Amino acid sequence: MKLHLLKIVLFSLLVVAIVGCKSEINSPDKANTDAAELLKFETVESDLALLKGGGMPLPEGDAVFSIGWNEIFRPFNDDSSIKGMAFAVAFGDRITESPDFPRFGIDMGTINIQYAGNQIEMHKMFHQRRGIAYSLFRRPFGGSDVLLEYLPSTDYTFNISGSEKFAATTVTLTSPAALIDITSHNHGDLIDSQQDLTITWSGGNPDGKIAIRVMPHFQPPQDGGMGGMNGGHNLGHIPPPPPGPHPGRAIVKILDNNPGQFTFTAEQIQNLISEFDADKIVVDVSQFDFGEVQNDEKVLHTAMRNSSSVMINVQ
């Protein structure tokens, strides 16, 4: 009798444990958290794709170190300060399913960026589908007290402590003498999605390639609804997209020179915002200064990015 009761109790506990685990695995909160974490890596993937389009020989090489200012994924605080952005990733041997993040990122220890007597520690990010990457901010378009100050023609050094898979080293990039500036629009300007969108900018090398990227910015409704996801219908098992920019939906154009302007058609803008019913877009104009260094028989690519970006309201 006692043995029979014990079996019943153990079976009941097993059922509760299985149901509890299933509920946790399939819960919307866990799905949203996973999507938000993966979004951090999507920003790096989008940047890697942009660097590749601009001429960096990816996926060849073992690591990428990049610095830029006023870029698309920077925090938008309510001030006019020039905001620096940086990311770093070293690739291992294990393959991912992403064409723009082709191999899992490996641990490089602690990374600090040093310049003009200042030092800023980068955040180490991890995702089970991407591995490890480093970023200056915890998440794009979030508030941040960390500010990588722009100083013209100044050395910025990644100080890498190293790990078992990556030898300690330093990587130095030099900032541009002046930054590109978008002149056609300011933050918060309102545009009509029924009209073509012409972006103009000043600065940059006149002969260097220009990369232009436009992506939707999703903001959930105040009532907690789904917004434009699935045409405004919550299917229950599909979580809403995390708020913020969505680099996986970006339009990217690479220009062979620097004409100072480019026009997107109204149809392109409408298609871009329709999936999420986004009421904002973010436009980024970039030019790159590429380099390459060796470390312990590894090839490290570098990119100093001269960028400008604006967030624009769409009606």
TAWO-V209175 format. One record per pair of residues at least 6 apart in sequence whose ideal C-beta (glycine too) atoms are under 6 Angstrom apart, sorted by the first residue. I is the first residue (numbers start at 1). J is the second residue. D is the distance in Angstrom with one decimal. If there is no record, write none. Layout:
i: <I & I>
j: <J & J>
d: <D & D>
This chain:
i: <28 & 31 & 32 & 35 & 36 & 37 & 38 & 39 & 40 & 41 & 41 & 42 & 42 & 43 & 43 & 43 & 44 & 44 & 45 & 45 & 45 & 46 & 48 & 49 & 50 & 51 & 52 & 53 & 54 & 54 & 54 & 56 & 56 & 59 & 61 & 61 & 62 & 62 & 62 & 63 & 63 & 64 & 64 & 65 & 65 & 65 & 65 & 66 & 66 & 67 & 67 & 67 & 67 & 68 & 68 & 68 & 69 & 69 & 69 & 69 & 70 & 70 & 70 & 70 & 71 & 71 & 71 & 72 & 72 & 72 & 73 & 74 & 74 & 75 & 75 & 75 & 75 & 76 & 82 & 84 & 85 & 86 & 87 & 88 & 88 & 89 & 89 & 90 & 90 & 90 & 91 & 92 & 92 & 92 & 94 & 95 & 96 & 101 & 104 & 105 & 105 & 105 & 106 & 107 & 107 & 108 & 108 & 108 & 109 & 109 & 109 & 110 & 111 & 111 & 111 & 111 & 112 & 112 & 112 & 113 & 113 & 113 & 114 & 114 & 115 & 115 & 116 & 116 & 120 & 122 & 122 & 123 & 123 & 124 & 125 & 126 & 137 & 140 & 140 & 141 & 152 & 153 & 154 & 155 & 155 & 156 & 157 & 157 & 158 & 159 & 160 & 160 & 161 & 162 & 167 & 167 & 169 & 173 & 173 & 176 & 178 & 179 & 180 & 180 & 180 & 180 & 180 & 180 & 181 & 181 & 181 & 182 & 182 & 182 & 182 & 183 & 183 & 183 & 184 & 184 & 185 & 185 & 187 & 187 & 189 & 190 & 191 & 191 & 193 & 193 & 193 & 194 & 195 & 196 & 196 & 196 & 197 & 197 & 198 & 199 & 199 & 200 & 201 & 204 & 204 & 204 & 206 & 207 & 208 & 210 & 210 & 210 & 211 & 211 & 212 & 212 & 212 & 213 & 213 & 213 & 214 & 214 & 214 & 215 & 215 & 215 & 215 & 215 & 215 & 216 & 216 & 216 & 216 & 216 & 216 & 216 & 217 & 217 & 217 & 217 & 218 & 218 & 218 & 218 & 219 & 220 & 220 & 221 & 226 & 226 & 227 & 228 & 228 & 229 & 245 & 251 & 273 & 279 & 280 & 280 & 281 & 281 & 282 & 283 & 284 & 285 & 286 & 286 & 287 & 288 & 288 & 289 & 290 & 291 & 292 & 293>
j: <239 & 239 & 239 & 242 & 242 & 127 & 127 & 242 & 125 & 127 & 130 & 247 & 248 & 73 & 140 & 247 & 87 & 133 & 98 & 100 & 101 & 247 & 100 & 100 & 211 & 303 & 58 & 254 & 209 & 211 & 288 & 290 & 301 & 102 & 299 & 301 & 91 & 298 & 299 & 90 & 300 & 89 & 301 & 88 & 158 & 171 & 302 & 87 & 303 & 86 & 156 & 173 & 304 & 85 & 305 & 307 & 82 & 84 & 150 & 179 & 82 & 307 & 308 & 309 & 85 & 307 & 309 & 282 & 284 & 309 & 140 & 83 & 85 & 137 & 142 & 143 & 144 & 141 & 150 & 148 & 136 & 136 & 135 & 111 & 134 & 105 & 133 & 106 & 108 & 166 & 103 & 103 & 104 & 106 & 104 & 103 & 104 & 130 & 131 & 131 & 132 & 133 & 165 & 132 & 163 & 160 & 163 & 166 & 161 & 162 & 163 & 161 & 122 & 134 & 158 & 160 & 119 & 121 & 159 & 120 & 156 & 158 & 157 & 159 & 154 & 156 & 151 & 154 & 146 & 134 & 136 & 135 & 138 & 134 & 133 & 132 & 144 & 244 & 245 & 244 & 177 & 177 & 175 & 172 & 174 & 173 & 170 & 172 & 171 & 170 & 168 & 169 & 168 & 168 & 295 & 296 & 295 & 302 & 304 & 306 & 203 & 306 & 201 & 203 & 204 & 285 & 306 & 308 & 202 & 203 & 308 & 201 & 285 & 308 & 310 & 200 & 201 & 202 & 199 & 200 & 310 & 312 & 310 & 311 & 312 & 313 & 312 & 314 & 269 & 270 & 314 & 266 & 266 & 263 & 265 & 266 & 264 & 269 & 263 & 262 & 283 & 261 & 285 & 258 & 287 & 306 & 258 & 257 & 287 & 255 & 258 & 287 & 254 & 286 & 253 & 262 & 285 & 250 & 252 & 284 & 251 & 281 & 283 & 245 & 246 & 247 & 249 & 250 & 282 & 246 & 249 & 272 & 273 & 276 & 278 & 281 & 245 & 278 & 280 & 282 & 241 & 243 & 276 & 278 & 243 & 227 & 243 & 227 & 234 & 240 & 277 & 276 & 277 & 240 & 282 & 268 & 314 & 314 & 311 & 313 & 312 & 314 & 311 & 310 & 309 & 308 & 305 & 307 & 306 & 303 & 305 & 304 & 303 & 302 & 301 & 300>
d: <5.2 & 4.3 & 5.1 & 5.3 & 4.4 & 5.4 & 5.8 & 5.4 & 5.3 & 5.4 & 4.5 & 4.9 & 5.6 & 4.7 & 5.2 & 5.6 & 5.3 & 5.2 & 5.9 & 4.2 & 4.6 & 3.3 & 5.0 & 4.2 & 5.2 & 5.4 & 4.3 & 4.4 & 5.3 & 5.1 & 4.8 & 5.6 & 5.6 & 4.4 & 4.4 & 4.9 & 5.8 & 3.9 & 5.3 & 3.9 & 4.5 & 5.7 & 4.8 & 4.8 & 5.3 & 4.9 & 5.1 & 5.5 & 4.3 & 4.6 & 5.5 & 5.4 & 5.8 & 5.5 & 2.8 & 4.7 & 5.3 & 5.1 & 4.8 & 5.9 & 5.8 & 5.6 & 5.0 & 5.8 & 4.5 & 4.5 & 5.8 & 5.4 & 3.7 & 4.5 & 3.7 & 4.3 & 5.0 & 5.9 & 5.5 & 5.8 & 4.3 & 5.9 & 4.4 & 2.6 & 5.7 & 4.5 & 5.0 & 5.8 & 4.3 & 4.7 & 4.4 & 5.1 & 5.3 & 5.2 & 4.1 & 5.8 & 5.0 & 4.2 & 4.3 & 6.0 & 6.0 & 5.7 & 3.4 & 3.8 & 4.3 & 4.7 & 4.8 & 5.4 & 4.4 & 5.2 & 5.9 & 4.5 & 3.5 & 4.9 & 4.7 & 4.4 & 4.5 & 5.2 & 5.8 & 5.2 & 5.2 & 5.1 & 4.6 & 4.9 & 5.9 & 6.0 & 4.8 & 5.6 & 5.9 & 4.4 & 5.8 & 6.0 & 5.9 & 4.3 & 5.8 & 5.4 & 5.5 & 5.7 & 5.2 & 5.4 & 5.1 & 5.9 & 6.0 & 4.8 & 5.0 & 5.2 & 5.0 & 5.2 & 5.5 & 5.3 & 5.4 & 4.5 & 4.3 & 5.5 & 6.0 & 5.4 & 5.7 & 3.1 & 5.9 & 4.0 & 4.5 & 5.5 & 4.5 & 4.6 & 5.6 & 5.9 & 5.6 & 4.4 & 4.7 & 5.7 & 5.2 & 4.6 & 5.2 & 5.5 & 5.3 & 4.9 & 5.9 & 4.6 & 5.4 & 5.1 & 5.9 & 5.5 & 5.4 & 4.1 & 5.1 & 5.6 & 5.3 & 5.5 & 5.3 & 4.6 & 5.6 & 5.8 & 5.1 & 5.3 & 5.1 & 5.5 & 5.6 & 5.4 & 5.5 & 5.4 & 4.6 & 5.6 & 4.5 & 5.6 & 5.8 & 4.3 & 4.9 & 5.2 & 4.5 & 5.9 & 5.0 & 6.0 & 5.1 & 4.3 & 5.1 & 5.7 & 5.4 & 4.6 & 4.6 & 5.5 & 5.4 & 5.2 & 5.1 & 4.5 & 4.7 & 5.7 & 5.2 & 5.2 & 5.8 & 5.8 & 5.9 & 3.9 & 5.6 & 5.6 & 5.6 & 5.4 & 5.1 & 5.6 & 3.7 & 5.9 & 5.3 & 5.8 & 3.9 & 5.5 & 5.3 & 5.8 & 4.3 & 5.3 & 5.6 & 5.9 & 5.7 & 5.4 & 4.7 & 5.0 & 5.0 & 4.6 & 2.4 & 5.2 & 5.5 & 6.0 & 5.8 & 5.7 & 5.7 & 5.7 & 5.4 & 5.8 & 5.0 & 5.5 & 4.1 & 5.3 & 5.5 & 4.2 & 4.7 & 5.1 & 5.7 & 4.4 & 5.6 & 4.1 & 5.9 & 4.9>
